[in-house]
Amino acid sequence: MNTAGTADVPARMGLDLTPFRGLRYDPDRVGSLSAVTSPPYDVVVRPDGLHHLESADPHNIVRLILPQATTPGVRNEQAADTLNRWLSEGVLTTDTEPGLYVYEQRDRDGLLQRGVIGALRLSEPADGVVLPHEDVMPHVVADRAALMRATSANLEPLLLTYRGDGTDSGTTAVIERTAEGPPLLSTTTEDGFSHRLWAVTQPTDLAEVRTDLAGRQALIADGHHRWATYLRLRAEHPSPSAWDFGLVLLVDTARHPLRVRAIHRLLHRLPVPEALAALDGSFRIRDVAGPLDEALSALSTAAADGNAFLLAGDGAFHLVDRPSPELLARTIQQDRPEAWRTLDATVLHATLLDHVWRIPDVPEHIAYIHDTAATVAKAERDGGTAVLMHPVHEEVVRALASQGVTMPRKSTSFGPKPASGLVLRALGV
């Protein structure tokens, strides 16, 4: 029985995180836990990264989150067949007891992040419980929804953040106590991050977490499309059911501040010379010296004074800043808060993509890539333009989200992100 499908609604409107029976790899049936994990589906750089992960182990989680076939229908059917086969073969097994899961990530530089994974009762943005901060692309939501329908599973957790009270009580106390014991699993992935997972099954611990979170709200740090998918699928199923909940990782950023990085754009069909020529007279354009780290430093300096972008793809770096105020006034909605109007992502989409370059925001024209070097390399290889962005501060993101204002899609990349493949949630268990 899926505990998350029948849990009572807490008395106060807030986060309702409930235990579930996690679906996890049997370490004796796979080469190694690190070989079956993956970054979230939208962080995998395809095709290179996808092929690398597929070849790491025949049971790598990308075969579920990014199935490869000729049509979407066949892809999703393939993922469902693969999941069922792994279950029947014992590659994936279901934990015997419902629980929450404490999840820890550490990197080589000493960064430590701990949070709790559970099934979160879904809520609408208007409820003010879970705050989105970015727009979503309908075709991505449709794609994720079809995959989730086919597999009847939450294959990877979203990353949500909340602000604790800075004390060692409530959820924090449960996390820290749990992390003192032996973990269910421990592995180190090739990016240098170590991962550990513990189960929280004691009724007193579960009650302490639930009581602590019941009065809090969360910000979607990573996973807007999956959250929108959860909401779509909940509407398709009579309530109460397991579809009323979705798999999330909750991190207290008062204790564990997240890193905020930019998500870059690759304009497939726009060569750099054409991109620069269209900007002449509307932006200041300067060539800056490489290598990439030095060029990004120049971008950071320019971004401190206003909107700035770094264009690459022709073997050089071009700093674009100081947009024409008249152009911005003509192309950007004036009925939004100033913090939104002055975002780099707003200027990029409303002014550059929509007005100057006239590029539709569809996959054939624009790719969104998290890795900076990979964006530049793909632009140089394909003859397109890499538009490198400067990250937004978390405080700006949270302030806009609290006002109900969403940023342009793929405006931020919060991290570290949870690895996919450590714990899944089957909706029929």
C-alpha positions as CSV (number, residue, x, y, z in Angstrom):
1,M,0.0,0.0,0.0
2,N,1.3,3.4,-0.9
3,T,1.3,5.4,2.4
4,A,1.6,8.7,0.4
5,G,-1.7,8.0,-1.3
6,T,-3.8,8.0,1.8
7,A,-2.1,10.3,4.3
8,D,-4.2,12.8,6.2
9,V,-4.0,16.4,5.3
10,P,-2.2,18.4,8.0
11,A,-4.3,20.8,10.0
12,R,-2.3,23.8,8.8
13,M,-1.8,24.6,5.1
14,G,1.9,24.0,4.4
15,L,4.3,21.3,3.2
16,D,2.9,17.8,3.7
17,L,5.8,15.4,3.3
18,T,4.9,11.7,3.7
19,P,6.7,8.4,3.8
20,F,6.8,6.0,0.9
21,R,8.3,2.6,0.0
22,G,11.4,3.5,-1.9
23,L,12.4,1.7,-5.1
24,R,16.1,1.2,-5.1
25,Y,18.8,-0.7,-7.0
26,D,20.0,-4.0,-5.5
27,P,23.8,-3.4,-5.3
28,D,24.4,-7.1,-5.8
29,R,22.7,-7.0,-9.2
30,V,24.5,-4.0,-10.8
31,G,28.2,-3.3,-11.5
32,S,28.2,-0.4,-9.0
33,L,25.8,2.2,-7.7
34,S,27.7,5.0,-9.3
35,A,27.5,3.3,-12.7
36,V,23.7,3.3,-12.6
37,T,23.2,6.9,-11.5
38,S,22.8,9.9,-13.7
39,P,22.3,13.7,-13.5
40,P,18.6,14.8,-13.9
41,Y,17.2,14.2,-17.3
42,D,17.5,17.8,-18.5
43,V,21.2,18.1,-17.4
44,V,22.4,15.2,-19.5
45,V,24.1,16.6,-22.6
46,R,22.9,14.5,-25.5
47,P,24.1,12.6,-27.4
48,D,27.6,12.4,-25.9
49,G,26.6,12.3,-22.2
50,L,23.7,9.9,-22.9
51,H,25.9,7.4,-24.7
52,H,28.5,7.6,-22.0
53,L,25.9,6.8,-19.3
54,E,24.2,4.1,-21.3
55,S,27.6,2.3,-21.7
56,A,28.5,2.7,-18.0
57,D,26.1,0.0,-17.0
58,P,23.2,-1.8,-18.8
59,H,21.0,-0.8,-15.9
60,N,21.8,2.9,-15.9
61,I,18.8,5.1,-14.9
62,V,19.0,7.0,-18.2
63,R,17.3,4.0,-19.8
64,L,14.2,5.0,-17.8
65,I,14.5,8.8,-17.7
66,L,15.7,9.2,-21.3
67,P,14.6,6.1,-23.3
68,Q,15.8,6.1,-26.9
69,A,13.5,5.0,-29.7
70,T,12.1,6.2,-33.0
71,T,8.9,7.8,-31.6
72,P,7.7,9.1,-28.2
73,G,5.2,6.4,-27.9
74,V,7.8,3.7,-28.4
75,R,10.2,5.4,-26.1
76,N,7.7,5.5,-23.2
77,E,6.6,1.9,-23.8
78,Q,10.3,0.9,-23.8
79,A,10.9,2.7,-20.5
80,A,7.8,0.9,-18.9
81,D,9.0,-2.5,-20.2
82,T,12.5,-1.8,-18.9
83,L,11.2,-0.8,-15.5
84,N,9.0,-3.9,-15.3
85,R,11.8,-6.2,-16.4
86,W,14.2,-4.7,-13.8
87,L,11.6,-5.3,-11.1
88,S,10.9,-8.9,-12.1
89,E,14.7,-9.6,-12.3
90,G,15.3,-8.0,-8.9
91,V,17.5,-5.3,-10.3
92,L,15.2,-2.8,-8.6
93,T,13.6,-3.8,-5.2
94,T,11.0,-2.1,-3.0
95,D,11.9,-1.3,0.6
96,T,9.7,-3.3,3.0
97,E,8.8,-0.3,5.2
98,P,7.5,3.1,4.2
99,G,9.9,5.9,5.2
100,L,11.4,9.3,4.3
101,Y,15.1,9.3,3.1
102,V,17.9,11.5,4.4
103,Y,20.1,12.3,1.5
104,E,23.7,13.7,1.7
105,Q,25.9,15.0,-1.0
106,R,29.6,16.1,-0.5
107,D,32.1,17.3,-3.1
108,R,35.9,17.3,-3.2
109,D,36.0,21.0,-2.0
110,G,34.1,20.2,1.2
111,L,30.6,21.3,0.2
112,L,28.0,19.4,2.3
113,Q,24.3,19.3,1.5
114,R,21.7,17.3,3.4
115,G,18.0,17.1,2.9
116,V,15.1,14.8,3.1
117,I,13.4,12.9,0.3
118,G,9.7,12.1,0.5
119,A,6.3,12.2,-1.3
120,L,5.0,15.7,-1.1
121,R,1.3,16.5,-1.3
122,L,0.8,18.6,-4.5
123,S,-0.5,22.1,-4.3
124,E,-1.3,24.9,-6.8
125,P,0.8,28.0,-7.0
126,A,-2.1,30.1,-5.7
127,D,-1.9,28.1,-2.5
128,G,1.4,29.7,-1.7
129,V,2.9,26.4,-0.4
130,V,5.2,25.5,-3.3
131,L,6.4,28.5,-5.3
132,P,7.5,28.1,-8.9
133,H,9.9,30.8,-10.2
134,E,10.2,29.8,-13.9
135,D,7.9,29.4,-16.8
136,V,7.7,25.9,-18.4
137,M,7.6,24.6,-22.0
138,P,4.4,22.8,-22.7
139,H,6.0,20.2,-25.0
140,V,8.4,19.2,-22.2
141,V,5.6,18.8,-19.7
142,A,3.7,16.7,-22.2
143,D,6.8,14.6,-22.8
144,R,7.4,14.0,-19.0
145,A,3.7,13.3,-18.4
146,A,3.6,10.6,-21.1
147,L,6.7,9.0,-19.6
148,M,5.2,9.1,-16.1
149,R,1.9,7.7,-17.2
150,A,3.6,4.8,-19.0
151,T,5.9,3.9,-16.1
152,S,3.5,4.8,-13.2
153,A,6.5,6.0,-11.3
154,N,8.3,9.2,-10.1
155,L,11.7,8.3,-11.6
156,E,13.7,11.2,-10.0
157,P,13.1,13.7,-7.2
158,L,12.6,17.4,-7.7
159,L,14.8,19.8,-5.7
160,L,12.8,22.1,-3.4
161,T,14.2,24.5,-0.9
162,Y,12.8,26.0,2.3
163,R,14.1,28.4,4.9
164,G,14.4,26.8,8.4
165,D,14.6,28.7,11.6
166,G,18.3,28.2,12.1
167,T,17.9,25.8,15.1
168,D,18.9,22.2,15.5
169,S,15.3,21.1,15.9
170,G,12.5,19.6,13.9
171,T,13.5,18.3,10.5
172,T,17.1,19.4,11.0
173,A,17.3,17.4,14.2
174,V,15.9,14.3,12.5
175,I,18.3,14.6,9.6
176,E,21.4,15.1,11.8
177,R,20.5,12.2,14.1
178,T,19.8,9.9,11.2
179,A,23.1,10.8,9.5
180,E,25.0,9.5,12.5
181,G,24.0,5.9,11.7
182,P,25.1,3.6,9.0
183,P,23.6,4.5,5.5
184,L,21.5,2.4,3.3
185,L,23.9,3.2,0.4
186,S,27.1,5.1,-0.2
187,T,28.7,5.8,-3.5
188,T,30.9,8.4,-5.3
189,T,30.0,9.5,-8.8
190,E,32.5,10.5,-11.5
191,D,31.9,14.2,-10.9
192,G,33.5,13.8,-7.5
193,F,30.4,13.9,-5.4
194,S,29.8,11.3,-2.7
195,H,26.3,10.3,-2.0
196,R,24.8,8.7,1.1
197,L,21.2,7.7,1.8
198,W,19.4,6.7,5.1
199,A,15.9,5.6,5.7
200,V,13.7,7.4,8.4
201,T,11.0,5.0,9.6
202,Q,10.5,5.6,13.3
203,P,7.0,7.1,13.8
204,T,8.3,9.7,16.2
205,D,10.9,10.9,13.7
206,L,8.3,11.0,10.9
207,A,5.9,12.9,13.1
208,E,8.6,15.4,14.0
209,V,9.4,16.1,10.3
210,R,5.8,16.4,9.4
211,T,5.0,18.8,12.2
212,D,8.0,21.0,11.4
213,L,7.3,21.3,7.7
214,A,3.5,21.8,8.0
215,G,3.9,25.5,8.5
216,R,6.5,26.1,5.8
217,Q,6.6,26.9,2.1
218,A,9.1,25.8,-0.5
219,L,10.7,27.2,-3.6
220,I,11.1,24.9,-6.7
221,A,14.9,25.1,-7.2
222,D,15.1,22.4,-9.9
223,G,12.3,20.5,-11.6
224,H,9.6,23.0,-12.8
225,H,8.6,20.8,-15.7
226,R,8.3,17.7,-13.5
227,W,6.2,19.7,-10.9
228,A,3.9,20.9,-13.7
229,T,3.8,17.2,-14.8
230,Y,2.8,16.1,-11.3
231,L,-0.1,18.7,-11.3
232,R,-1.3,17.6,-14.8
233,L,-1.3,13.9,-13.8
234,R,-3.0,14.6,-10.5
235,A,-5.9,16.2,-12.4
236,E,-6.2,13.0,-14.5
237,H,-6.8,10.7,-11.5
238,P,-9.6,10.7,-9.0
239,S,-8.5,11.7,-5.5
240,P,-7.4,10.4,-3.1
241,S,-4.7,8.5,-4.9
242,A,-0.9,8.1,-5.1
243,W,-1.0,10.8,-7.9
244,D,-1.9,13.4,-5.2
245,F,1.8,13.3,-4.3
246,G,5.2,13.7,-6.0
247,L,8.7,12.7,-5.2
248,V,10.9,15.6,-3.9
249,L,14.1,16.4,-2.1
250,L,13.7,19.2,0.4
251,V,16.8,21.2,1.5
252,D,16.9,23.9,4.2
253,T,18.9,26.6,2.5
254,A,19.3,28.5,5.8
255,R,21.6,25.5,6.8
256,H,22.8,24.4,3.4
257,P,22.8,27.3,0.9
258,L,22.6,26.1,-2.7
259,R,24.8,27.2,-5.5
260,V,23.1,29.1,-8.2
261,R,24.4,28.8,-11.7
262,A,23.3,30.0,-15.1
263,I,21.7,27.9,-17.8
264,H,23.2,28.8,-21.2
265,R,21.5,28.9,-24.6
266,L,22.8,27.4,-27.9
267,L,21.3,29.0,-30.9
268,H,21.6,26.2,-33.5
269,R,20.8,28.2,-36.7
270,L,22.4,31.6,-35.9
271,P,26.1,32.0,-36.7
272,V,28.0,34.3,-34.5
273,P,28.8,37.0,-37.2
274,E,25.0,37.3,-37.9
275,A,24.2,37.5,-34.2
276,L,26.7,40.3,-33.7
277,A,25.7,42.2,-36.8
278,A,22.0,42.3,-35.6
279,L,23.1,43.8,-32.3
280,D,25.2,46.6,-33.8
281,G,23.9,49.9,-32.6
282,S,21.7,48.5,-29.9
283,F,24.3,47.0,-27.6
284,R,27.9,47.6,-26.8
285,I,30.0,44.8,-28.4
286,R,33.6,44.0,-27.3
287,D,35.9,41.1,-28.0
288,V,37.4,39.7,-24.8
289,A,40.4,37.5,-24.3
290,G,40.2,33.8,-23.5
291,P,40.5,31.2,-22.1
292,L,36.9,30.6,-21.1
293,D,37.5,31.3,-17.3
294,E,38.9,34.7,-18.1
295,A,36.1,35.5,-20.5
296,L,33.5,34.5,-17.8
297,S,35.3,36.8,-15.4
298,A,34.8,39.7,-17.8
299,L,31.1,38.7,-18.1
300,S,30.8,38.8,-14.3
301,T,32.3,42.3,-14.1
302,A,30.0,43.6,-16.8
303,A,27.0,42.0,-15.3
304,A,27.5,43.9,-12.0
305,D,26.6,47.1,-13.9
306,G,23.6,45.8,-15.9
307,N,22.6,43.3,-18.5
308,A,25.5,41.4,-20.1
309,F,26.0,38.3,-22.2
310,L,28.9,36.4,-23.6
311,L,28.6,35.2,-27.2
312,A,30.9,32.4,-28.5
313,G,31.0,29.8,-31.2
314,D,33.5,31.3,-33.7
315,G,36.6,30.6,-31.8
316,A,36.5,33.9,-29.9
317,F,34.5,35.5,-27.1
318,H,32.3,38.6,-27.6
319,L,31.0,40.6,-24.6
320,V,27.6,42.2,-25.2
321,D,26.3,44.7,-22.7
322,R,24.8,48.2,-22.3
323,P,21.5,47.6,-24.2
324,S,19.7,50.6,-25.6
325,P,17.2,51.9,-23.0
326,E,14.8,52.8,-25.8
327,L,15.0,49.2,-27.1
328,L,14.4,47.8,-23.7
329,A,11.4,50.1,-23.2
330,R,9.9,48.9,-26.5
331,T,10.4,45.2,-26.0
332,I,9.9,44.4,-22.3
333,Q,6.6,44.4,-20.5
334,Q,6.3,47.4,-18.2
335,D,3.6,45.9,-16.0
336,R,6.1,43.6,-14.2
337,P,8.3,44.4,-11.2
338,E,11.6,46.1,-11.9
339,A,13.5,43.1,-10.6
340,W,11.9,41.0,-13.4
341,R,12.3,43.6,-16.1
342,T,16.0,43.9,-15.5
343,L,16.8,40.2,-15.4
344,D,19.3,39.0,-18.1
345,A,16.9,36.2,-19.0
346,T,14.1,38.7,-19.5
347,V,16.2,40.8,-21.8
348,L,17.5,37.8,-23.7
349,H,14.1,36.4,-24.4
350,A,12.0,39.5,-24.8
351,T,14.5,41.7,-26.5
352,L,17.2,39.5,-28.2
353,L,15.4,36.3,-29.1
354,D,11.9,37.7,-29.8
355,H,12.7,41.1,-31.3
356,V,16.3,41.3,-32.5
357,W,17.1,37.8,-33.7
358,R,13.5,36.7,-34.1
359,I,14.3,33.1,-33.0
360,P,11.3,30.9,-31.9
361,D,11.8,29.2,-28.5
362,V,11.6,25.6,-29.8
363,P,14.1,22.8,-29.7
364,E,15.0,23.0,-33.4
365,H,16.4,26.5,-32.8
366,I,17.4,26.7,-29.1
367,A,19.1,24.2,-26.7
368,Y,19.4,24.9,-23.0
369,I,22.7,23.6,-21.6
370,H,24.0,23.7,-18.0
371,D,27.6,23.0,-18.8
372,T,29.5,26.2,-20.0
373,A,32.3,24.5,-21.8
374,A,30.0,22.1,-23.5
375,T,27.8,24.9,-24.8
376,V,30.8,26.6,-26.4
377,A,32.1,23.4,-27.8
378,K,28.8,22.5,-29.4
379,A,28.4,26.0,-30.9
380,E,31.9,25.8,-32.4
381,R,31.2,22.3,-33.8
382,D,27.8,23.1,-35.2
383,G,28.4,26.7,-36.4
384,G,25.8,28.2,-34.0
385,T,26.0,30.8,-31.3
386,A,26.5,30.1,-27.6
387,V,24.9,32.7,-25.4
388,L,26.5,32.4,-22.0
389,M,24.6,33.9,-19.0
390,H,25.6,35.2,-15.6
391,P,23.7,33.5,-12.6
392,V,20.9,35.2,-10.7
393,H,21.1,35.5,-6.9
394,E,18.8,33.2,-4.9
395,E,17.3,36.2,-3.0
396,V,16.1,37.7,-6.3
397,V,14.5,34.4,-7.3
398,R,12.8,33.9,-4.0
399,A,11.5,37.5,-3.9
400,L,10.0,37.3,-7.3
401,A,8.4,33.9,-6.6
402,S,6.8,35.2,-3.4
403,Q,5.1,37.9,-5.5
404,G,3.8,35.2,-7.8
405,V,6.1,36.4,-10.7
406,T,7.7,33.7,-12.8
407,M,11.0,34.2,-14.5
408,P,11.7,33.2,-18.1
409,R,12.2,29.4,-18.5
410,K,15.6,28.0,-17.6
411,S,16.7,31.2,-15.9
412,T,18.6,29.5,-13.1
413,S,20.4,26.3,-12.2
414,F,20.3,25.5,-8.5
415,G,22.7,22.8,-7.2
416,P,24.0,20.5,-6.3
417,K,21.1,18.5,-7.8
418,P,20.1,15.1,-6.5
419,A,21.5,12.2,-8.5
420,S,18.9,10.2,-10.4
421,G,18.8,6.5,-9.6
422,L,19.3,6.4,-5.9
423,V,15.6,6.1,-4.9
424,L,12.5,6.0,-7.1
425,R,8.8,6.0,-6.2
426,A,6.5,3.5,-7.8
427,L,2.9,4.8,-7.7
428,G,1.3,1.4,-7.6
429,V,3.2,0.1,-4.6
